[in-house]
Amino acid sequence: MIDEFVDLVEVNVAARSFSLFGSNGSSKIIDKLTVNQFMAVLEVIRAAEDDTEIIYV
């Protein structure tokens, strides 16, 4: 059983980082990515666009 979902993703293109916010109030920052890593994660996030709010900062 899944207890938490990602509700919001903040994408910081300039910093190549992501801030993930969960349905239970948790948060996680993904940073220090190479360009290729950033683009790969961004592709996955965009695929979930229907279920998750995405904000570009």
C-alpha positions in Angstrom: 0.0 0.0 0.0 1.3 3.4 -0.9 1.0 5.9 1.9 2.2 9.1 0.2 2.2 10.7 -3.2 4.1 13.6 -4.7 1.7 16.5 -4.9 4.0 19.3 -6.0 7.3 19.5 -7.8 9.2 22.8 -8.0 11.7 22.8 -10.9 14.5 25.3 -10.7 16.1 25.2 -14.2 18.9 27.6 -13.4 20.0 25.6 -10.3 19.2 22.2 -12.0 17.3 21.1 -8.9 13.9 19.8 -8.0 11.9 20.2 -4.7 9.4 17.5 -4.2 6.5 17.9 -1.7 4.5 14.9 -0.6 0.8 14.5 0.4 1.8 13.8 4.0 3.8 17.0 4.3 7.3 15.6 3.6 9.7 17.3 1.2 12.9 16.3 -0.6 15.4 18.3 -2.6 17.2 16.8 -5.5 20.2 18.9 -6.6 23.8 18.8 -7.8 22.7 17.1 -11.0 24.6 17.0 -14.3 22.8 18.4 -17.3 22.0 14.8 -18.5 20.7 13.8 -15.1 18.5 16.9 -14.8 17.0 16.3 -18.2 16.3 12.7 -17.4 14.5 13.6 -14.1 12.6 16.4 -15.9 11.4 13.9 -18.5 10.0 11.6 -15.7 8.3 14.5 -14.0 6.7 15.8 -17.2 5.3 12.3 -17.8 3.5 12.5 -14.4 2.1 16.0 -15.2 -1.5 14.8 -15.1 -1.2 13.6 -11.5 1.3 16.2 -10.1 1.4 19.9 -10.0 4.6 21.3 -11.5 5.9 24.8 -10.9 8.9 26.3 -12.7 10.9 28.8 -10.6 
